[in-house]
């Protein structure tokens, strides 16, 4: 591909990711100089209590990060074709892996937080573009870094919502790259953005695949809030709510609900901090590789399938955040998107997704609702449930995610795309 790719109003410029040698040495030196406490903080009479990352794990991870091969990571990054392009008031960094297949389908894949830019998808990009089986769907894969992540710049507007991000990435696909129609995939913030893509840009984004979905309750569960207004004891109300929430669900759906409720109760502290005081937590964590390791590592451990978790994926994440000085800008999405994120639970926007949608449910996902709830938001045409994987399926169950995307596109692309 040429160094510059022009299409429509914008231009994409070839880009080579490189890590500054001095900053790399600084990271290694800070790791060696950082002293962790000798003892943990867990109560001696109940060491099973979840207080966050375990000290023993953090010490081991710190040692591994000290020895981590940054040059090897840089080499891995550069096995992909990178570009940057101005889109509105931000510079978007993205990988563009074109398939040699003439029938390849354009696909944009969006990460979330604490995702590490396109690198969330490094195990699936080339597989999606170059399937071994010629009967399987092939894709021209576009994997951008969200604004404020790695080499994508942060919009300096006070509010830059999910609708704005959806518009930016639609412009990237349509105006920068010339893909008038495409498939989209996302989890975490990527899934939130694609909710608005499906509402506002369905003429372009014909198919959207989610692996996380923050949707409305359905059936009896939709009446749970009314229980709080009944003149009954709290323990009775709690029991009634549990019955209503679980009514009609399969065992796997009940397990997903339990995980979601546990996350809402015990795992969302970081969201409140990042949406209200993003600068404080951003500066505090960004300045220390050990702080990054603890803060991001805790989420990585909690949201991944422990059977398939790979420490190198976490070490790469921490390294990229530190060496690109982008942690403090990455958390700003929680503050900038606060008003539009609140709309995801508003009945006024349910049913507004016009793109055809699919969902893949992984057991360690924090938001994997039943199909009936997702279907309240748009035309759900495919729902798959898997027995392994979590919040980062492109890392801990990449084969399943690839298969689901191929099946989704193979069955529906030609039905919805006049250009196919």
C-alpha positions in Angstrom: 0.0 0.0 0.0 1.2 3.5 -0.7 2.5 5.7 2.0 -0.4 8.0 1.7 -4.0 6.8 1.0 -6.3 9.5 -0.1 -10.1 9.2 -0.3 -12.8 11.8 -0.2 -12.0 14.7 2.2 -9.3 13.0 4.3 -5.9 11.4 3.9 -4.3 8.5 5.8 -0.6 8.6 6.3 1.5 5.5 6.9 2.9 5.3 10.4 5.5 3.1 12.1 5.1 2.6 15.9 8.4 3.1 17.8 9.1 3.3 21.5 11.5 5.9 22.7 14.7 4.3 24.0 15.1 6.7 26.9 11.6 6.3 28.1 11.9 2.5 27.8 15.0 2.7 30.0 13.1 5.0 32.4 10.3 2.4 32.7 12.8 -0.4 33.5 14.6 1.8 36.1 11.4 2.8 37.8 10.4 -0.9 38.0 13.7 -1.8 39.7 13.5 1.2 42.1 9.9 0.6 43.1 9.6 -1.1 46.5 6.4 -3.1 47.3 5.2 -3.7 50.9 6.4 -6.9 52.5 2.9 -7.9 53.7 -0.5 -7.7 52.1 -3.6 -6.1 53.6 -6.0 -9.0 53.6 -7.5 -9.9 57.0 -5.8 -12.8 58.6 -9.2 -14.5 59.5 -10.6 -14.2 55.9 -7.9 -14.1 53.2 -10.5 -15.0 50.6 -12.0 -11.5 50.7 -11.5 -9.7 47.3 -9.8 -6.4 48.0 -8.3 -6.1 44.6 -5.0 -7.3 43.2 -3.0 -9.7 45.5 0.4 -8.6 46.6 2.1 -11.9 45.7 0.8 -11.7 42.2 1.9 -8.0 41.8 5.4 -8.9 42.9 5.6 -11.7 40.4 4.2 -9.5 37.6 6.6 -6.7 38.5 9.5 -9.0 38.0 8.2 -10.2 34.7 7.7 -6.6 33.5 11.3 -5.8 34.5 12.4 -8.5 32.1 9.8 -7.8 29.4 11.2 -7.6 25.8 10.0 -4.2 24.6 11.9 -4.5 21.3 10.0 -7.8 20.6 6.7 -6.0 21.3 7.7 -3.2 18.9 8.5 -5.8 16.2 5.1 -7.5 16.7 3.3 -4.1 16.4 5.1 -3.5 13.1 4.0 -6.8 11.5 0.8 -4.8 10.9 0.2 -1.8 8.5 -0.4 1.3 10.6 -1.8 4.6 9.6 -2.9 7.9 11.1 -5.6 10.3 9.8 -7.1 13.5 10.9 -10.8 13.1 11.5 -12.6 16.2 12.8 -10.5 17.5 15.7 -8.6 14.3 16.5 -5.9 12.2 14.9 -6.9 8.6 14.7 -4.3 5.9 14.7 -5.4 2.6 13.1 -4.3 -0.7 11.6 -5.6 -1.4 8.1 -5.1 -5.0 7.1 -6.5 -5.5 3.6 -7.4 -9.0 2.5 -6.2 -10.3 -0.9 -9.7 -11.7 -1.5 -11.8 -9.7 -4.0 -14.9 -10.5 -2.1 -13.6 -9.4 1.3 -15.9 -7.4 3.5 -14.9 -4.2 5.3 -14.8 -4.6 9.1 -14.0 -2.2 11.8 -13.2 -3.6 15.3 -13.3 -1.3 18.4 -11.7 -2.0 21.7 -12.5 -0.5 25.1 -10.9 0.3 28.4 -8.4 -0.9 29.7 -7.9 -2.2 26.2 -4.6 -1.5 24.5 -5.6 0.0 21.2 -5.7 -2.3 18.2 -3.4 -4.8 20.1 -6.6 -6.2 21.7 -7.1 -7.8 18.3 -3.6 -8.8 17.3 -4.4 -12.5 17.5 -7.4 -12.2 15.0 -6.6 -9.5 12.5 -4.6 -11.5 10.0 -6.8 -14.6 10.5 -9.9 -12.5 9.6 -8.1 -11.0 6.6 -6.7 -14.3 5.3 -8.8 -17.4 6.2 -7.3 -20.7 5.3 -10.7 -21.9 4.0 -11.7 -20.0 0.8 -15.4 -20.7 1.6 -15.1 -18.6 4.8 -15.8 -14.9 4.9 -12.7 -12.7 4.6 -12.4 -9.1 5.8 -10.5 -5.9 5.1 -9.8 -5.3 8.8 -9.7 -1.8 10.3 -8.6 -1.7 14.0 -8.3 1.9 15.4 -7.1 3.1 18.7 -9.9 5.1 20.4 -9.2 8.8 20.9 -6.9 9.3 23.8 -5.4 5.8 23.5 -1.8 5.2 22.4 -1.2 7.2 19.2 -4.8 8.5 18.8 -5.1 12.1 20.1 -7.6 13.2 22.7 -10.4 15.6 21.6 -10.1 18.7 23.8 -13.8 19.4 23.9 -15.6 19.2 27.2 -18.1 16.7 25.9 -17.2 14.2 23.2 -19.9 11.6 23.4 -20.7 8.2 22.1 -22.6 9.7 19.2 -19.5 11.8 18.3 -17.2 8.7 18.5 -19.6 6.8 16.3 -19.6 9.6 13.8 -15.7 9.8 13.8 -15.3 6.1 13.1 -18.0 6.1 10.5 -16.0 8.9 8.8 -12.9 6.9 9.1 -14.5 4.0 7.2 -16.5 6.0 4.7 -14.5 9.1 3.9 -10.9 8.2 4.7 -10.9 4.6 3.5 -13.8 4.7 1.1 -15.8 1.8 2.5 -19.4 2.9 2.0 -20.7 -0.2 3.7 -19.1 -2.2 6.5 -19.4 -4.6 9.4 -18.5 -3.5 12.9 -17.5 -5.4 16.0 -16.9 -4.2 19.6 -16.9 -4.8 23.3 -16.7 -2.5 26.3 -16.6 1.1 25.1 -16.5 -0.3 21.6 -19.9 -1.8 22.2 -21.3 1.5 23.6 -20.0 3.4 20.5 -21.6 0.9 18.2 -25.0 1.3 19.8 -25.0 4.8 18.4 -23.4 3.6 15.1 -26.4 1.3 14.7 -28.8 4.2 15.4 -27.2 6.9 13.3 -25.1 5.2 10.6 -27.0 2.0 9.7 -26.8 2.9 6.0 -23.1 2.3 6.3 -22.7 -0.1 9.2 -25.0 -2.8 7.9 -24.1 -5.5 10.5 -22.9 -5.0 14.1 -21.5 -7.7 16.3 -21.2 -7.2 20.1 -19.5 -9.2 22.8 -20.8 -6.9 25.6 -24.1 -5.3 25.8 -25.6 -2.9 28.4 -29.3 -3.4 27.7 -32.7 -3.2 29.2 -34.3 -5.8 31.4 -37.0 -7.9 29.9 -40.0 -9.9 31.1 -40.5 -9.9 34.9 -37.0 -8.5 35.4 -38.2 -5.2 33.9 -40.6 -4.7 36.9 -37.9 -5.2 39.6 -37.6 -1.4 40.3 -41.2 -1.3 41.4 -40.5 -3.7 44.3 -38.6 -1.0 46.1 -41.9 0.9 46.4 -43.8 -1.9 48.1 -44.4 -1.6 51.9 -42.4 -4.8 52.7 -39.2 -5.7 54.6 -36.0 -5.3 52.7 -35.1 -9.0 53.0 -38.5 -9.9 51.4 -38.0 -7.4 48.7 -34.5 -8.8 48.0 -35.9 -12.3 47.6 -38.7 -11.2 45.3 -36.2 -9.3 43.1 -34.0 -12.4 42.8 -36.9 -14.5 41.7 -38.1 -11.9 39.2 -34.6 -11.4 37.7 -34.0 -15.1 37.3 -37.5 -16.0 36.0 -37.3 -18.0 32.8 -33.5 -17.9 32.5 -31.3 -20.8 31.7 -28.5 -21.8 34.0 -25.9 -20.1 31.9 -28.0 -17.0 31.8 -28.4 -17.0 35.5 -24.6 -17.3 35.9 -24.1 -14.3 33.6 -26.7 -12.3 35.6 -24.9 -13.2 38.9 -21.6 -12.0 37.4 -23.2 -8.8 36.2 -24.9 -8.1 39.6 -21.6 -8.8 41.4 -19.8 -6.4 39.1 -22.4 -3.7 39.7 -22.2 -4.1 43.5 -18.4 -4.6 44.0 -16.6 -3.9 40.8 -17.6 -0.5 39.5 -15.7 1.8 41.9 -13.2 2.7 39.2 -15.9 3.9 36.9 -17.1 6.5 39.4 -13.6 7.8 39.9 -12.8 7.9 36.2 -16.0 9.7 35.3 -15.8 12.3 38.1 -12.0 12.8 38.7 -10.3 11.4 35.6 -7.3 13.7 35.9 -6.5 12.7 39.5 -6.5 9.0 38.8 -5.0 9.5 35.4 -1.9 11.4 36.5 -1.4 9.2 39.6 -1.4 5.9 37.7 0.3 7.1 34.5 3.5 8.1 36.2 4.4 4.6 37.5 4.6 1.3 35.6 3.9 -0.6 38.9 0.7 1.5 39.4 -0.3 0.7 35.9 0.4 -3.0 36.5 -1.7 -3.1 39.7 -4.6 -0.9 38.4 -5.0 -2.5 35.0 -3.9 -6.0 36.2 -6.8 -6.2 38.6 -9.3 -5.6 35.8 -7.5 -8.0 33.5 -7.6 -10.8 36.2 -11.2 -10.1 37.2 -12.6 -10.0 33.6 -10.6 -12.8 31.9 -11.1 -16.5 31.7 -8.4 -17.8 34.2 -8.0 -20.9 32.1 -6.8 -19.0 29.1 -5.3 -15.9 30.6 -1.9 -14.9 29.1 0.4 -12.7 31.2 2.2 -11.4 28.1 -1.0 -9.7 27.0 -1.2 -7.7 30.2 2.5 -6.9 30.1 2.1 -5.6 26.5 -0.9 -3.4 27.7 1.0 -1.8 30.5 4.1 -1.2 28.3 2.0 0.5 25.6 0.2 2.7 28.1 3.5 3.8 29.8 5.6 4.3 26.7 2.9 6.2 24.8 2.0 8.3 27.9 -1.7 7.7 27.3 -3.2 6.3 30.5 -4.4 9.8 31.7 -6.0 10.5 28.3 -7.5 7.0 28.0 -9.7 7.4 31.1 -11.1 10.7 29.9 -13.7 8.8 27.8 -15.6 8.1 31.1 -16.0 11.8 31.7 -16.5 13.0 28.1 -19.1 10.3 27.3 -20.9 10.5 30.6 -24.2 12.0 29.3 -24.5 9.7 26.3 -23.5 6.6 28.2 -26.4 7.3 30.6 -28.7 7.1 27.6 -28.0 3.4 27.1 -30.4 2.6 29.9 -33.1 5.0 28.7 -36.2 3.3 27.2 -36.4 6.2 24.7 -33.5 4.8 22.7 -34.4 1.1 23.0 -35.3 -0.3 19.6 -33.5 2.5 17.7 -30.7 0.3 16.4 -31.4 -0.2 12.7 -28.4 -2.3 11.7 -28.8 -6.1 12.0 -27.0 -7.2 15.2 -25.3 -10.3 16.6 -24.0 -11.1 20.1 -21.5 -13.6 21.4 -21.8 -14.4 25.1 -18.6 -15.4 27.0 -18.8 -16.7 30.6 -16.4 -14.2 32.1 -18.0 -11.2 30.5 -19.3 -8.6 32.9 -22.4 -7.7 30.7 -23.7 -10.6 28.8 -27.5 -10.3 28.9 -30.1 -12.9 27.6 -31.0 -12.6 23.9 -34.5 -11.3 24.7 -33.0 -8.2 26.3 -30.7 -7.4 23.4 -33.5 -7.9 21.0 -35.4 -5.0 22.6 -32.7 -2.7 21.2 -32.5 -3.9 17.6 -32.9 -6.7 15.1 -30.9 -9.5 16.7 -30.3 -12.2 14.0 -27.5 -14.2 15.8 -26.8 -15.1 19.4 -24.0 -17.5 20.4 -23.0 -18.7 23.9 -19.5 -20.0 24.6 -18.1 -22.0 27.5 -14.8 -20.2 27.8 -13.6 -16.6 27.3 -14.3 -13.3 29.0 -14.3 -9.5 28.5 -11.4 -9.7 26.1 -12.5 -12.6 23.8 -10.1 -11.6 21.0 -7.4 -12.5 23.6 -8.8 -15.5 25.6 -11.1 -17.2 23.0 -10.1 -15.7 19.6 -11.2 -18.7 17.6 -14.8 -18.4 18.8 -14.9 -14.7 18.1 -13.6 -15.2 14.6 -16.0 -18.1 13.9 -19.0 -16.0 15.1 -18.0 -13.0 12.9 -17.6 -15.2 9.9 -20.9 -16.9 10.4 -22.7 -13.6 11.0 -21.2 -12.0 7.9 -21.5 -15.1 5.8 -25.2 -15.4 6.5 -26.3 -11.8 6.4 -23.9 -9.5 4.4 -25.3 -10.2 1.0 -28.9 -9.8 2.3 -28.3 -6.3 3.7 -25.6 -4.8 1.4 -26.7 -3.6 -2.1 -23.0 -3.4 -2.9 -22.2 -7.0 -2.1 
